[in-house]
Amino acid sequence: MGLMVRVAAGAVLDRVVGDPPLPWPHPIVMIGRLIGWLESLLRRDHDTAGSQVFKGAVVVLVVVGSAVGVTLILLALGQRVYPGVGLAIEIWFISTTLALKGLIDAGGRVKDALMAGDLEAGREYVGQIVGRDTSSLTEEEVTRAALESLAENLSDGVIAPLFYLTLGGLPAAIGYKAVNTLDSMLGYRSARYEYFGKVSARIDDIANYIPARITGLLLAVTAPLVGAALGRSFRSMRDFAGLHPSPNAGYPEAAAAGGLGVQLGGPTAYEGRIDHRPRLGWAVRSVEPRLLGQMISWNQAATVLGLALFWVARWLGGMLV
């Protein structure tokens, strides 16, 4: 079974089943626990800035190296026991690197709550997928936060893992997920992680540089399939992506904003402070909960095209070697 067939099988497994329920062991959960343990072992508030950066770099090396190494060992052991066992392990691991079902389900819960008029539930659900303060958000702000999360996390949770699966198979994808998990846990600009998480944040920026731009292009190209505007999506990326404080998140968010005809970004509350982010896109229409359903369909269309694109790229690469 070729790599891209295994990737497709893993993608289908993720879409149908999603993440296994706890306490079933999950590779990404294990990676998170390792990061937490290493932080408690190494980080000290009284360390100098240079010492914290160095220790943070050690955590990155240990976590990424361990994740890739354990993956290679498990695949080899599975093949040694029986080829079918190794194949099953690989397909399941591939599914755990992808998060399409989790992303769509999370967005759907926010949409359903808002469409039912339950703002409190909408705030609670969106708080599970964004890092901002959600307790006082209006319906429009909850919707905007969910739209931004659906766009940005399409890159982190789906397209980037598919990209690395295509480049280097499961070990590369697990390595990427380790980097992404490091950033989600340590890559904050706060007093606690300003220096300790600096390497995690920079490595994540590098790892997502190409996938984020591919995600923006995939969203723009598939826009007409869900009733969004292709040309405006491209123009929005061109005009607004670089304004985002993240070097990567602006591309899928600007593509989504342009295609939907709304403005994303703006004032955002984090840990009691207001972060005034630039507006992305043009306010052709108001931000309404029904747009979440359109964005969910858009994510699925972009994922299917991305899988097809990477499949062709892998095939062409094999022809040229």
C-alpha positions in Angstrom: 0.0 0.0 0.0 1.5 3.3 -1.1 2.2 6.2 1.2 -0.6 8.4 -0.1 -3.1 5.5 0.1 -2.2 5.1 3.8 -2.5 8.9 4.2 -5.9 8.9 2.6 -6.9 6.0 4.9 -5.7 7.9 7.9 -7.6 11.0 6.8 -10.8 9.0 6.4 -10.3 7.4 9.8 -9.9 10.9 11.4 -13.0 12.2 9.6 -15.2 9.3 10.6 -13.8 8.5 14.1 -11.7 11.4 15.3 -9.6 11.3 18.4 -10.1 8.2 20.6 -11.7 8.9 24.0 -9.4 9.3 27.0 -7.7 7.5 28.7 -6.9 5.7 25.4 -3.3 6.5 24.6 -2.9 9.3 22.0 0.5 10.3 20.6 -0.2 14.0 20.8 -1.4 13.7 24.4 1.8 11.8 25.2 3.9 14.5 23.6 2.0 17.1 25.7 2.7 15.2 28.9 6.4 15.0 28.0 6.5 18.7 27.4 4.9 19.4 30.8 7.3 17.1 32.6 10.3 18.6 31.0 9.1 22.1 31.8 8.6 21.2 35.5 12.1 19.7 35.5 14.0 22.5 33.8 12.3 25.8 34.0 13.0 28.1 36.9 11.6 31.6 37.4 15.0 32.9 38.6 16.9 31.7 35.5 18.5 34.3 33.3 16.9 35.0 29.9 19.8 33.2 28.2 19.5 30.2 30.4 15.7 30.0 29.8 16.2 30.2 26.0 18.9 27.4 26.2 16.6 25.2 28.4 13.7 25.8 26.0 15.9 24.7 23.1 16.8 21.5 25.0 13.1 20.8 25.5 12.5 21.2 21.7 15.3 18.8 20.8 14.3 16.2 23.4 10.6 16.3 22.5 10.9 16.3 18.7 13.7 13.7 18.8 11.7 11.4 21.2 8.5 11.7 19.2 10.2 10.8 15.9 12.3 8.1 17.4 9.5 6.4 19.2 7.4 6.5 16.0 10.1 4.8 14.0 10.6 2.1 16.7 6.8 1.4 16.9 6.5 1.1 13.1 9.5 -1.2 13.0 8.2 -3.4 15.8 4.8 -3.6 14.1 6.3 -4.7 10.9 8.4 -7.3 12.7 5.4 -8.8 14.4 3.3 -8.9 11.2 3.1 -6.4 8.2 -0.6 -5.9 8.8 0.1 -4.8 12.4 2.6 -2.3 11.2 0.1 -1.0 8.6 -2.7 -0.6 11.2 -0.3 1.2 13.6 0.8 3.6 10.8 -2.8 4.4 9.6 -4.0 5.0 13.2 -1.0 7.2 13.9 -1.6 9.2 10.7 -5.2 9.8 11.8 -4.0 11.2 15.1 -1.9 13.8 13.3 -5.0 15.2 11.6 -7.8 17.1 13.3 -10.4 17.7 10.7 -13.3 16.0 12.6 -12.3 17.7 15.9 -12.1 21.1 14.1 -15.5 20.7 12.4 -17.2 19.4 15.5 -15.9 22.3 17.5 -17.1 24.8 15.0 -20.4 23.1 14.7 -21.0 23.3 18.4 -20.5 27.0 18.4 -22.8 27.4 15.3 -25.5 25.3 16.8 -25.5 27.2 20.1 -25.6 30.6 18.5 -28.3 29.6 16.0 -30.3 28.4 19.0 -29.9 31.8 20.6 -27.7 30.4 23.5 -24.9 32.9 23.7 -23.5 31.5 26.9 -23.0 28.1 25.4 -21.5 29.7 22.3 -19.0 31.5 24.5 -18.2 28.3 26.4 -17.7 26.3 23.2 -15.6 28.9 21.4 -13.5 29.2 24.6 -12.5 25.6 24.0 -10.8 26.4 20.6 -9.4 29.9 21.1 -6.9 31.3 23.7 -8.7 34.6 24.2 -11.1 35.7 27.0 -14.6 34.7 25.9 -16.8 35.5 28.9 -18.1 38.8 27.7 -18.0 38.4 23.9 -21.1 39.4 21.8 -22.6 37.0 19.3 -20.7 38.7 16.5 -17.4 38.4 18.4 -18.0 34.7 19.2 -18.7 34.1 15.6 -15.6 36.0 14.5 -13.4 34.1 16.9 -14.8 30.8 15.6 -14.3 31.8 12.0 -10.7 32.8 12.7 -10.0 29.5 14.6 -11.5 27.4 11.7 -9.3 29.2 9.2 -6.1 29.2 11.2 -6.4 25.6 12.5 -7.2 24.3 9.1 -3.5 25.0 8.5 -2.1 23.7 11.8 -4.5 20.8 12.2 -5.0 19.5 8.7 -3.0 20.9 5.8 0.4 21.1 7.5 0.2 17.5 8.7 -0.8 16.4 5.2 2.1 18.4 3.8 4.7 16.7 6.1 3.1 13.3 5.6 3.7 13.8 1.9 7.3 15.0 2.4 8.5 12.5 4.9 5.7 10.1 5.9 4.5 9.5 9.4 7.8 10.4 11.2 7.9 13.8 9.6 4.2 14.4 10.5 4.8 13.4 14.1 7.8 15.6 14.3 5.6 18.5 13.0 2.9 17.8 15.6 5.6 17.8 18.3 6.7 21.2 17.2 3.1 22.4 17.0 2.3 21.1 20.5 5.4 22.8 21.8 4.3 26.1 20.4 0.7 25.6 21.8 2.1 24.9 25.3 5.2 27.1 25.5 5.1 29.6 22.6 3.4 32.5 24.5 4.6 36.0 24.9 4.1 36.1 28.6 6.3 36.5 31.6 6.4 32.8 32.1 7.3 31.8 28.5 8.8 34.9 26.9 12.3 33.2 26.8 11.6 29.6 27.7 9.2 29.2 24.8 11.1 31.4 22.3 12.7 28.5 20.4 9.4 26.6 20.3 7.6 29.6 18.8 10.3 30.3 16.2 10.5 26.6 15.1 6.7 26.5 14.8 6.8 29.7 12.6 9.3 28.0 10.3 7.5 24.7 10.2 4.2 26.4 9.2 5.6 28.9 6.7 4.8 26.9 3.6 1.7 25.0 4.8 0.0 28.3 5.9 0.4 29.8 2.5 -0.8 26.6 0.8 -3.8 26.7 3.1 -4.6 30.2 2.0 -4.4 29.2 -1.7 -6.5 26.1 -1.1 -9.2 28.2 0.5 -9.2 30.7 -2.3 -9.3 28.1 -5.1 -12.2 26.2 -3.4 -14.1 29.3 -2.5 -16.7 29.0 -5.4 -17.6 25.5 -4.2 -19.1 26.9 -1.1 -20.5 30.1 -2.4 -17.5 32.3 -1.3 -15.7 34.8 -3.6 -12.5 33.5 -5.2 -11.1 36.8 -6.5 -11.8 38.6 -3.2 -10.2 35.8 -1.3 -7.0 36.2 -3.3 -7.0 40.0 -3.0 -7.6 39.8 0.7 -4.5 37.6 1.2 -2.5 40.0 -0.9 -3.6 43.1 1.0 -4.0 41.8 4.5 -2.1 38.6 5.3 1.1 40.5 6.2 -0.7 42.7 8.7 -1.4 39.8 11.1 1.0 39.6 14.1 1.7 35.9 13.2 3.9 35.4 10.1 1.6 32.5 9.0 -1.9 32.8 10.4 -2.8 35.8 8.3 -2.9 33.8 5.1 -5.8 31.4 5.9 -7.6 34.1 8.0 -7.3 36.7 5.2 -8.4 34.2 2.6 -11.4 33.3 4.7 -12.3 36.9 5.4 -12.1 37.9 1.8 -14.1 35.0 0.5 -16.8 35.4 3.1 -17.0 39.2 2.7 -16.4 39.9 6.3 -13.8 41.6 8.5 -11.8 39.4 10.9 -9.3 40.5 13.5 -9.8 43.7 15.6 -9.7 44.1 19.4 -9.1 40.8 21.2 -8.9 40.2 25.0 -6.0 38.1 26.3 -5.4 37.6 30.0 -7.1 40.8 31.0 -5.5 43.0 28.3 -6.8 44.1 24.9 -4.7 43.2 21.9 -5.6 45.5 19.0 -5.1 43.3 15.9 -5.4 44.7 12.4 -8.7 44.1 10.5 -8.5 41.6 7.7 -10.8 41.8 4.7 -13.7 44.1 3.8 -17.0 44.3 5.6 -19.2 43.4 2.7 -21.7 41.8 5.1 -22.1 41.4 8.8 -20.6 38.5 10.8 -23.4 36.1 11.4 -23.5 32.6 12.9 -24.7 31.0 9.7 -21.3 31.8 8.2 -19.9 29.1 10.4 -21.7 26.4 8.5 -20.3 27.9 5.2 -16.8 27.9 6.8 -17.1 24.3 7.9 -18.0 23.2 4.4 -15.1 25.3 3.1 -12.6 23.6 5.4 -13.8 20.2 4.1 -13.5 21.3 0.4 -10.0 22.7 1.0 -8.9 19.5 2.7 -10.1 17.3 -0.2 -8.3 19.5 -2.7 -5.2 19.5 -0.5 -5.1 15.7 -0.3 -5.5 15.5 -4.1 -2.8 18.1 -4.6 -0.3 16.4 -2.3 -1.1 13.0 -3.9 -0.2 14.4 -7.4 2.9 16.1 -6.0 4.0 12.8 -4.5 3.3 11.0 -7.7 5.2 13.6 -9.8 8.1 13.4 -7.3 8.3 9.6 -7.8 8.3 10.0 -11.6 11.2 12.4 -11.4 13.4 10.4 -9.1 
